Amino acid sequence: MNIDSVIQPLQRFGVHLGLDRILNLLANLGNPHHQVPVIHVAGTNGKGSVCAYLSSVLTEAGYRTGRYTSPHLVDWTERICLNEQPISSEELSQLFQQVQAVIRPEDQSATQFEVITAAAWLYFAQQQVDVAVVEVGLGGRLDATNVCLEPLVTIITSISREHWQQLGPTVADIAREKAGILKPGCPVVVGALPPDAQKVVRSRALELQCPIFTPQPARQIATGWAEYQTIQNSNLIKYPLPLAGQIQLANSALAIAALEILQQQGWQISEEAITNGMAKTKWPGRMQWVTWKNHKLLLDGAHNTAAAEVLRQYVDSLNAVNLKPVNWIMGMFSDKDHADIFTALLRPGDRLFLVPIPIESWPGRTSADLDYLANLAYSLCPELSDRQIHPDLLTALETATSTATTEDLIVLCGSLYLVGDFLATAISISSLQ
């Protein structure tokens, strides 16, 4: 069975938040989610890297560890991992067959995300994982992952304005949805939140009598190394930090705080496992350096304003000595806050290469109009040295790299789907070194 032939047609059902369909589907499968101890992670940004840290450390500690994240960059199998290894295509196809077999004609049509989420729960139960690290897809309260009644720990990494069309217009509205993953008495680790969001999350945590942990960001002690002060006994843990960007000081601290809570619950996680697990963490497509035809490229999703601000901060840290212009290769979906993202990223002298996002695999999503983006970028930053529209990513890459020196900074960003398209292209023509 071809994975795409099964999963792609389900895109027609779009994003349809709610728990009735997934609970019905899981009941038909024997409620596999009830067999899986879970760490549940929500947030606007940072949740993927926190999941990556946790999965790597728990695997290093000797636990059989599942991980479920979204979206994927190149292949559907990336979403479901066991001990840091993606599920095989054959196993995923078999799971889809099992899920499809229990969907009755009279049932309300499950969405694509619900089907693959059900497959993940089924896989983790079949594999008898010790723990599954599960990332929320969208929001929290009505997300298909929000079916675990007693998570070991929940985490809310950050909250800013994104997916407001589904979650509500204000940060407080969005916080209310994300706080929906909190469960009575279950501990929650909370990152730095805007005041309105913090108020909502704390209120919900107090209502449900959830112990709240708010760790301080780790401290950078050398290039690629950080130091975290434990919440319980103020011990200092030093560990490598392989993921780039200042934001990882905060994200890694959230992960280690969650690991502290597990230690209190009796989980055997040594400091050595934390150090080695953090060192081995990989999270592609997020501030990832690659080489394309002898040019270094920086890849990052930067698909919302907060993520764009974090990316710009990292770029500025690279340019701290000589503020050189940046070559931006960008594509965005039409439902994003384009003006705010451009404002966060663009500076006088920068060059902008705009491309469409390939949407053949994502029916229901539309790529932002490139003429509109070009005019918007110019109105916000008229001192751009160049702005170009290209019919596809490969053409833009060729133009950008042929007109830049090997020392110039080239950044591909605006959507994880665009980053995924680049990685798929690079793999298919073997140009990624």
N, C-alpha and C positions, 0 to 999 in steps of 0.2 A: 504493500500500500504506500502510495506517495503521500508524504505529510501534507504538502501544499494542497493536494487535491481534496483533502478532508477539511483542513482548517481554514483555507482561504474563502470558500463559499459562505462560511459562518460570519464573515465580515458584514454581510448585508444586514445583519441584525444590529450592528453598530454598538454604541455605548448605551447600555440600558441598566442603570444602577438599581439594585434591589437584591434581596437575599432569598426570596421565595424559590426562584428557579434553581439556584445552586444548592440550596438545602434539599430540594426535591431530588435533584440529580445525585447528590451524595447519599441520600437515603436509599435510592435504588441501587447504589454501589455497596451498601452495607455500612455506611457512615465511616469511611476510612479515616477521616479527620479526627475522630475520637480516639484513634490509636497512636496519634503522633504528638509528642511534646513539642511545643512551639515557642519561638521567639518571634514576635510580630512587630514589624517596623513600618512606620508611616512617616510622612514628611514631604515638604515641597521639594527640597534638594537634600542630598547627602544620604538618603536612605539606602541607595545601592551600594555605596562604598562602606557604609556601616555593616550591611549584610555581608559584604565581601570580607571585611575584617573578622567578623564573628565566625563565619563559616571556616575561614582559614585557621583561626586559633583553635576552634573546637575539633577540627580534623586533626590538627597537630597534637591536641591533648588526648587523642586516641578514641574519640567518639565517632560513631557512624553518623555523619552529618549531612542532612539534606539542605538544599538551598533553592528557593523559588523566587525569581526576579523577573522584571519586565521593564521595557521591551527588550527584545534581542537585537543584536547589531547585524549579524549575518545569517544565523540559522536558528530555527525554532528550538533546537536542542539546547541552546545556551540557557534557556529559562529554567530548566530543571537539572540540578546537579546533585551528585552524590560524592562526598569526600572530594570536592573541588573538580570533579570530572563531569562534563556534560553527559546527559543520557544519550544512548545511541539512537540513531534514526529508527532502527528496527524496534527497539523497546518502546519508543514514543509512538510509533505506528500501531503497535499492539495495544498500547494504552488507549489510544483514540478509538480503536475498534471496540474495546471493552466499554468505554464510555458511551459510544454511539449505540451499542447493543441494548443499553438500559433506557434509552430515550424513547418513550412511547409516543405514538402518533397524536394522542390527545394532550400531551404535555405542551406547555408554552415553550416556544423555541428558545433554547439556550443561546447565549451570545458566544462569540469566539473565545473571549477571555474566560467565561465560565467553564467552557469545555476543557481548555488547557489547565485551568485551576483545578478542576475535578481530577484531571489526569495526574497532576502533581501530587494531590493528596493520596490518590490511589497508589502511585509509585512509592511514596514514602512509607505508606503502610505495608505494602508488599515487601519492601526492602528492610522493614523493621528498623528504621532509623532511630537512633537515640534522641535526636533532636532535629527539628527543621527550622531553618531561618527563613521566614516568609515576608516578602516585601509587599506592601499594599499596592494595588494597581492604580486606583484613582480615589482620592478622598480617604475613606476609612469606614465610616458607619455603614454604608450600603455597598461596600466593595465585596467582591466575591470571595476574597480571602478572609473576611471577617466572620468566620464560622467557628472559631476556636473559643470554647467557653472559659477555659482556665489557662491562658498562656503563662509560661514560666516568667516572662517579663515582656512588657511592651515598651516601645521606643518611639518618641516623636522627635525627629531630628531638627526640623525647621518648619516655619510656616510663612509663606508669602503669597502674593496674589497670582494664582495660576488656576486654570480650569474653572474660572469663576462662572462660566456658562452652566456648568453642572453643579458646582458646590456653593454658589452664592456670591454676591458682589463684593462683600467686605472680608477683610482678614478675619474678623470675628466669626463670620459665617463659615469660612473655610476651616477655622480652628475647631468649630463645633463638629464638623464632619470628621476631621481627623481624630478628635478626642473620642469618636465613636468606637475606636478599637479598645478603649480602656474597659477592663472587666472588674467586677467587685473583688476587692482585696488583693488584686494582682499588682505588683510593683511596676512603676513606670519611670523610665529615664527620659528626661526632657532637655532638649537643647535650648540655646538662646532664642527666645521668641519675641516678637513685637509685643508691647504692653497689652493691647487688646486681645491678642491671641493667648498670651500667657494667662490672662485673667480667666478666659473661657476654659482652658485646659486645667488650670489649678482648681477651678470651681467644680469641674466634672470629677477630677481625681478625689477631691475631698468628699464629694457626694457619694462616691463609690468606695470610699475608704481605701484608696490605693496609696501605698507608700510612694512618695515622690522623691526622685533623685535628680539633682541638677548639677552635674559635674562641671568644673571649670575646664576650659580648653587646656590641652597639654602645652608644654613649653618647649620650643625648639632649642636644643642644646648644641647642635652641630648640623651641618648640611646632611639632610636625610636621617636625622635622629631627633627623637622627642623624649620628653620626660613627663610622666603623669603621676600626680599625687592621689593616692587611693582615698576614697571617701571614708572608709571605716577606720583605718588606723594611720592615715597620713604617710604611709610608706611611699617611697619614690620608685617607680618602675621606668627604666630606660629601655627604649625599643626603636628599631629601625622604622622609618616611615617612607615606604616606597612610592606611595601615591603623591603626586605633585599638588602644590597649592597650599596656601596658608589655612584654608578651610579644613584641611585634613587634621590639623591640630585639634579642632573641635570634634570632627567626626570620629577620630580614633579614640578620643576621651569618652564619647558616648558608648562606643563598643566596649571599652575596658570597664566602664561603670556597669554595663549589663553583665559582663563576665564576673565582676565582683559579686553581683547579686546571685548569680548561679553558684559561685563558691560558697556563699552563705547557705544556699539550699542543699549543699552537700556534693556538688559537682567537683571533680578532681581536675583542677586547671592550674598547673604550676606556672610560676613566673617564666620559666624556660619555654613553656608552651606558648605563652603570650608573646615573648620576644621572637621566637622562631616563626610563629603563626603570622604575626604582623609583618615580618620580613618577607614572607612568601605571598602576601596578599597581591592579587592582580585584579584590576577593574578596568578593562579596555574601553576606549572611546571617551574617557574623561581625563582631560589634561594628559593625553598620551602622546609621546613623541615617537614619530616614525620617520623613515627616510624614503623619499620619493624621487627617483632619478637624481641622486646626489644632492637633493635639497632636504633639509630637515623641516618637517611639518609638525605643527601642534594641532591635535584633534581634541575637540570638546563639544559636548552637546550645546551648552549655553542656550537652552531653549526657553528660558524665562528671564525676567529682569534680574532677579537675585543671582541666578547662575551666571549671567553675563557680567554682573559686577564683580563676582569672584574671579572670573576669567580675566577681566581687565586688570584686576589687582595683581594676578600672577604675571601677566604680560609686563606690567609696569615694574615688577620686581626683577624681571629679566633685563629690562631696559634701564635699570636704575643708573647706570654709569653714563651711557650715551642714548638719549631718547630718540631712537630711530623709528621712522614710520613703520606701520604694520600693514601687511598685505592680508586682507580679510577675504576668504572665500566663503560665501554665506548663502544659505537657503532657509526659508522658514515656512511653516504652515500658515494658512490664512487666519487662523483663530488665535494667533499669538499677539502679544503687546509689542508690535514692531517698533514703534517710536521709542519706547522705554529701553528696549534692547539696543537699538542703534545709539541712543544717548549714552548708555553705559559703555559701549565699546569704541565708538568712532572718535578719532582725534584729528586735528588739522595735519595734513600731510599724508595721512593713511590712504591706501588704495583699497577699493571695494570691488570684488568680482561676485556678481549675483547669479545664482543658478536655481533652477527649479528642483524641488524634491521629487524623485520618482515616486509616483503614487499608484502605480499599477497594482502593487501588493497591498495597498491600503485604501480600498474603496470607502467613500464617505469622508475622506480627508482631502482637502484641496491645498495645493501649493499657493503661496501668496503671489499675486501678480507682480512680475519683475519690474515693469515700468513704474508701477505704484511705489515699490520699494526703492527704486533708484531716485525718484523724485523726492520721496520722504527723506532718504539719507542726505540728499543735497540740501534740503530745507533745514535739516537739523545740524549739518556740518558742512557748510558751503566751502570750507577750506580743504576738502578732500582733494588729493592730487589727481585722483582718477576714480571713475566709477564705470563699470562695464557690465553688460548683460550677456550671458552666455547660454547657449541652448542646452548644455549639459555640463556635468561636473568635470568630465575628462577634458573638455575644451578649455574650461576655466583653469584647470590645473596646468595644462600645457602653456597657456598664455602667462599665467602668474610665474611659473618657474622659469620660463624662457626670458622674462623681462626682469628677473630679480637675481641678485648675486647669491652665492651660497651662504652668505652671512646674514641676508635679510630674513626677517621673521615672517613666515607664512602660517596663517591660522585658518583651519577649516572648522566652521561652527554654525550654530543656528538651529540644529535639529539632530537628535541622535539617529534618526532615520537617514539623514544625509551622511553622517559619519559611517553608519553601517553600509551605505551604498559605496562609499570610498573603500572601506575595508574589503567588501566583496569584489569590487573592481580590481583592487590591488592584488588580491589573492588569485583572481581569475587570469591576470596577465603577468603574475609573478614579478611585480615591480616593487613590492614592499620589502625593504631590506631590514 
